[in-house]
Structures are given as structure tokens and as C-alpha cells.
Amino acid sequence: MTSTAWHAEDRQDLVAFLEEGFACAQACADCARICAGRVSFAGPGEGGVGHELRRQAVLCTEVCDATCAMLSEQAHQDEYGMRIQVEWCRAMCLECAHVCDRHEGARECAAACRTCARACSDFLAILG
């Protein structure tokens, strides 16, 4: 399969595809930045939920960074590859948000993760 962007039926489809892709990439970048900050704040000495949050925030940061990079270079990606990456990002963000919910002081991280998951869902809807 090739990217939806290159086979759009009309200009409006192409514009919607690019807008949703950009919104998803931006949400991924924001989420990665906030999760990375959360990792720095959690510190290596925290145990229990703090350790779980740190681990999950690191994973979320890495997946969001990779997704943002992939969407920024979408001309070289096929639709299937984009779908898999964006679905993985959405799942990782939702999982990170759930972990953040159990950790006091991680509301900003949870909100960024949920925003990113919504942007991923919106972009997946455009992919079809």
C-alpha cells in the first residue's frame, strides 16, 4: 500500500490528511517533551509507582519521538507502516496516562498523553 496522501481523491482529502498528520506529530512532540520532563522529575531513587511512572514515561517518550519523526518524513512511508506506528503510539500514550493517574503530580503528563492518543485516533480515522 502507498500513503493515502499520494492517492487522495481530491485536494480536500489531501489537506485533511496533512492537517491530521501534522496535529498528530505535534501532539507526539509535546507528549515526548512532557514525559521526558516527568522522567527527570521522578528521579532514579523513587520506588513503586514512581519507578513504574519513570519506566512508562521513558517508553512513551521514545515511541512519541519515533512517531513524530516518521510522520515528519511521511513521503517515504507506506500507509500500513504509518498505521502500525500511530496505533503503537496511541496505545503507549493511553498506558502512560493510566500510570500517571496513579501518581500524584503527574497530571500534566497524563493530559499530554491523552491529547496525543486523541490526535493519533483522529489521524487513524483519516487513514481509513
Backbone as CSV, one residue per row, in Angstrom:
resi,resn,N_x,N_y,N_z,CA_x,CA_y,CA_z,C_x,C_y,C_z
1,MET,0.831,-1.188,0.000,0.000,0.000,0.000,0.864,1.235,0.000
2,THR,0.360,2.254,-0.586,1.075,3.521,-0.564,0.339,4.495,0.341
3,SER,0.999,5.575,0.633,0.431,6.557,1.538,-0.851,7.157,0.972
4,THR,-1.815,7.365,1.868,-3.072,7.988,1.499,-2.834,9.369,0.886
5,ALA,-1.802,10.049,1.333,-1.537,11.413,0.854,-1.313,11.441,-0.651
6,TRP,-0.752,10.407,-1.187,-0.398,10.411,-2.599,-1.520,9.891,-3.487
7,HIS,-2.582,9.367,-2.893,-3.708,8.850,-3.671,-5.031,9.492,-3.267
8,ALA,-4.950,10.633,-2.653,-6.173,11.313,-2.224,-7.052,11.607,-3.437
9,GLU,-8.341,11.434,-3.258,-9.300,11.659,-4.336,-9.345,13.122,-4.763
10,ASP,-9.238,14.003,-3.831,-9.273,15.422,-4.159,-8.396,16.217,-3.194
11,ARG,-8.266,17.462,-3.480,-7.419,18.347,-2.668,-7.872,18.389,-1.211
12,GLN,-9.167,18.371,-0.969,-9.683,18.437,0.395,-9.232,17.218,1.204
13,ASP,-9.227,16.036,0.599,-8.742,14.831,1.282,-7.262,14.965,1.628
14,LEU,-6.506,15.489,0.692,-5.073,15.667,0.916,-4.820,16.666,2.039
15,VAL,-5.539,17.762,2.043,-5.377,18.774,3.083,-5.742,18.189,4.445
16,ALA,-6.840,17.459,4.520,-7.244,16.840,5.790,-6.180,15.860,6.267
17,PHE,-5.645,15.054,5.349,-4.601,14.093,5.695,-3.378,14.807,6.276
18,LEU,-2.930,15.848,5.610,-1.745,16.576,6.063,-1.995,17.295,7.392
19,GLU,-3.174,17.882,7.551,-3.501,18.575,8.805,-3.530,17.600,9.974
20,GLU,-4.183,16.457,9.791,-4.262,15.472,10.871,-2.889,14.873,11.166
21,GLY,-2.105,14.648,10.127,-0.750,14.140,10.334,0.099,15.122,11.115
22,PHE,-0.009,16.411,10.768,0.733,17.441,11.487,0.265,17.533,12.936
23,ALA,-1.044,17.508,13.161,-1.581,17.590,14.528,-1.094,16.407,15.364
24,CYS,-1.067,15.235,14.762,-0.587,14.049,15.470,0.900,14.185,15.786
25,ALA,1.689,14.604,14.811,3.128,14.773,15.033,3.391,15.813,16.122
26,GLN,2.638,16.912,16.103,2.814,17.957,17.116,2.441,17.436,18.505
27,ALA,1.342,16.694,18.600,0.930,16.125,19.884,1.971,15.132,20.388
28,CYS,2.550,14.359,19.482,3.608,13.411,19.861,4.827,14.156,20.400
29,ALA,5.207,15.229,19.725,6.363,16.009,20.175,6.102,16.622,21.549
30,ASP,4.910,17.168,21.748,4.550,17.753,23.042,4.550,16.690,24.140
31,CYS,3.971,15.553,23.838,3.894,14.466,24.807,5.302,13.985,25.172
32,ALA,6.141,13.807,24.171,7.509,13.352,24.424,8.254,14.338,25.330
33,ARG,8.076,15.628,25.063,8.741,16.657,25.875,8.273,16.611,27.322
34,ILE,6.975,16.494,27.513,6.423,16.483,28.872,6.783,15.190,29.596
35,CYS,6.715,14.060,28.908,7.092,12.785,29.532,8.572,12.781,29.899
36,ALA,9.408,13.335,29.027,10.841,13.410,29.327,11.076,14.268,30.567
37,GLY,10.339,15.351,30.687,10.428,16.175,31.888,9.974,15.424,33.122
38,ARG,8.979,14.596,32.954,8.460,13.775,34.054,9.530,12.783,34.515
39,VAL,10.274,12.226,33.566,11.343,11.286,33.901,12.399,11.994,34.742
40,SER,12.765,13.200,34.348,13.762,13.964,35.093,13.268,14.286,36.501
41,PHE,11.991,14.607,36.613,11.402,14.960,37.907,11.302,13.747,38.829
42,ALA,10.998,12.570,38.269,10.788,11.377,39.084,12.070,10.958,39.791
43,GLY,13.200,11.123,39.158,14.470,10.763,39.780,14.659,9.262,39.869
44,PRO,15.905,8.802,39.935,16.192,7.375,39.930,15.877,6.676,41.241
45,GLY,15.757,7.407,42.334,15.581,6.770,43.633,14.155,6.391,43.989
46,GLU,13.178,6.823,43.202,11.790,6.518,43.532,11.497,5.051,43.297
47,GLY,10.710,4.480,44.173,10.323,3.086,44.003,8.840,2.980,43.750
48,GLY,8.322,1.779,43.623,6.895,1.544,43.461,6.333,2.213,42.237
49,VAL,5.273,2.986,42.432,4.601,3.653,41.329,5.536,4.651,40.648
50,GLY,6.426,5.301,41.420,7.375,6.244,40.840,8.280,5.573,39.834
51,HIS,8.760,4.380,40.145,9.601,3.622,39.215,8.791,3.223,37.986
52,GLU,7.557,2.796,38.201,6.684,2.420,37.087,6.425,3.625,36.182
53,LEU,6.188,4.782,36.780,5.952,6.002,36.005,7.192,6.378,35.210
54,ARG,8.339,6.315,35.828,9.589,6.644,35.145,9.790,5.740,33.929
55,ARG,9.615,4.435,34.119,9.786,3.472,33.029,8.792,3.741,31.907
56,GLN,7.541,3.971,32.275,6.499,4.194,31.264,6.716,5.511,30.535
57,ALA,7.146,6.534,31.253,7.395,7.834,30.617,8.567,7.750,29.638
58,VAL,9.577,6.969,29.974,10.701,6.775,29.046,10.209,6.091,27.778
59,LEU,9.428,5.033,27.923,8.893,4.322,26.759,7.997,5.228,25.925
60,CYS,7.137,5.976,26.571,6.228,6.881,25.868,7.012,7.942,25.110
61,THR,8.046,8.489,25.742,8.890,9.483,25.086,9.511,8.912,23.823
62,GLU,10.050,7.711,23.920,10.717,7.094,22.768,9.739,6.813,21.632
63,VAL,8.570,6.286,21.956,7.578,5.966,20.922,7.034,7.246,20.287
64,CYS,6.759,8.254,21.094,6.268,9.526,20.555,7.316,10.189,19.665
65,ASP,8.575,10.159,20.096,9.647,10.720,19.263,9.725,9.996,17.920
66,ALA,9.668,8.673,17.949,9.747,7.886,16.717,8.547,8.162,15.809
67,THR,7.376,8.298,16.406,6.166,8.562,15.617,6.227,9.942,14.987
68,CYS,6.649,10.916,15.757,6.784,12.278,15.228,7.774,12.287,14.061
69,ALA,8.900,11.616,14.211,9.899,11.556,13.143,9.326,10.872,11.904
70,MET,8.598,9.795,12.103,8.023,9.072,10.971,7.010,9.946,10.231
71,LEU,6.151,10.613,10.958,5.132,11.451,10.326,5.751,12.664,9.641
72,SER,6.877,13.115,10.135,7.566,14.239,9.504,8.181,13.841,8.175
73,GLU,8.428,12.560,7.999,9.014,12.048,6.766,8.029,11.147,6.033
74,GLN,6.751,11.477,6.086,5.714,10.600,5.558,5.815,10.322,4.069
75,ALA,6.553,11.098,3.341,6.699,10.842,1.906,7.394,9.508,1.656
76,HIS,8.124,9.043,2.640,8.878,7.806,2.492,8.209,6.628,3.206
77,GLN,6.999,6.793,3.647,6.314,5.758,4.423,5.095,5.244,3.676
78,ASP,4.804,3.988,3.880,3.562,3.474,3.327,2.465,3.568,4.382
79,GLU,1.241,3.458,3.930,0.094,3.614,4.831,0.111,2.576,5.945
80,TYR,0.451,1.344,5.618,0.479,0.277,6.623,1.509,0.599,7.714
81,GLY,2.696,1.016,7.306,3.727,1.357,8.280,3.319,2.506,9.178
82,MET,2.687,3.529,8.589,2.203,4.654,9.391,1.139,4.195,10.374
83,ARG,0.207,3.369,9.900,-0.873,2.890,10.760,-0.318,2.139,11.965
84,ILE,0.615,1.240,11.751,1.203,0.464,12.847,1.884,1.376,13.857
85,GLN,2.686,2.327,13.369,3.400,3.234,14.265,2.437,4.103,15.067
86,VAL,1.425,4.644,14.400,0.478,5.537,15.084,-0.384,4.748,16.076
87,GLU,-0.768,3.532,15.729,-1.517,2.698,16.679,-0.674,2.377,17.905
88,TRP,0.608,2.082,17.689,1.520,1.804,18.802,1.649,3.029,19.691
89,CYS,1.773,4.192,19.072,1.879,5.430,19.831,0.617,5.675,20.662
90,ARG,-0.523,5.489,20.044,-1.790,5.689,20.765,-1.868,4.769,21.979
91,ALA,-1.545,3.499,21.785,-1.599,2.533,22.892,-0.607,2.903,23.996
92,MET,0.592,3.294,23.610,1.613,3.649,24.595,1.188,4.883,25.383
93,CYS,0.602,5.871,24.697,0.153,7.087,25.381,-0.972,6.794,26.372
94,LEU,-1.909,5.954,25.975,-3.004,5.607,26.887,-2.479,4.855,28.108
95,GLU,-1.534,3.966,27.879,-0.948,3.222,29.001,-0.196,4.167,29.934
96,CYS,0.555,5.097,29.362,1.289,6.057,30.181,0.321,6.941,30.972
97,ALA,-0.769,7.359,30.348,-1.760,8.186,31.051,-2.341,7.449,32.254
98,HIS,-2.598,6.157,32.088,-3.131,5.361,33.206,-2.125,5.270,34.351
99,VAL,-0.857,5.121,34.027,0.178,5.092,35.059,0.269,6.462,35.730
100,CYS,0.215,7.524,34.938,0.260,8.881,35.504,-0.902,9.128,36.464
101,ASP,-2.054,8.566,36.145,-3.226,8.741,37.005,-2.983,8.216,38.419
102,ARG,-2.097,7.255,38.545,-1.818,6.657,39.855,-0.684,7.370,40.590
103,HIS,-0.150,8.416,39.991,0.992,9.111,40.577,0.655,10.578,40.772
104,GLU,0.607,10.989,42.012,0.293,12.383,42.315,1.334,13.297,41.689
105,GLY,0.881,14.369,41.083,1.788,15.328,40.467,2.084,15.046,39.005
106,ALA,1.428,14.054,38.421,1.700,13.705,37.025,0.519,14.045,36.122
107,ARG,-0.302,15.001,36.545,-1.491,15.351,35.750,-1.144,15.911,34.375
108,GLU,-0.117,16.745,34.306,0.263,17.332,33.019,0.708,16.240,32.036
109,CYS,1.448,15.282,32.539,1.893,14.170,31.706,0.689,13.352,31.228
110,ALA,-0.235,13.050,32.120,-1.438,12.288,31.748,-2.254,13.039,30.699
111,ALA,-2.402,14.339,30.875,-3.175,15.136,29.918,-2.493,15.153,28.549
112,ALA,-1.171,15.310,28.524,-0.439,15.309,27.250,-0.565,13.953,26.560
113,CYS,-0.496,12.888,27.340,-0.635,11.539,26.774,-2.021,11.341,26.167
114,ARG,-3.043,11.807,26.863,-4.411,11.650,26.337,-4.631,12.524,25.092
115,THR,-4.071,13.702,25.082,-4.167,14.565,23.897,-3.493,13.894,22.712
116,CYS,-2.350,13.314,22.943,-1.627,12.633,21.882,-2.421,11.412,21.392
117,ALA,-2.989,10.655,22.309,-3.791,9.483,21.921,-4.984,9.901,21.064
118,ARG,-5.634,11.021,21.420,-6.756,11.524,20.610,-6.286,11.946,19.224
119,ALA,-5.150,12.615,19.158,-4.609,13.041,17.860,-4.262,11.828,17.008
120,CYS,-3.733,10.797,17.640,-3.436,9.554,16.919,-4.725,8.935,16.385
121,SER,-5.764,8.900,17.211,-7.058,8.338,16.775,-7.627,9.127,15.603
122,ASP,-7.529,10.445,15.674,-8.032,11.287,14.582,-7.271,11.015,13.293
123,PHE,-5.961,10.867,13.395,-5.162,10.603,12.215,-5.467,9.215,11.657
124,LEU,-5.656,8.249,12.529,-6.010,6.892,12.061,-7.340,6.892,11.315
125,ALA,-8.259,7.750,11.735,-9.557,7.844,11.038,-9.361,8.351,9.609
126,ILE,-8.415,9.252,9.415,-8.117,9.758,8.072,-7.482,8.669,7.213
127,LEU,-6.664,7.824,7.842,-6.027,6.739,7.093,-7.044,5.723,6.589
128,GLY,-8.199,5.694,7.238,-9.257,4.817,6.743,-9.499,3.586,7.485
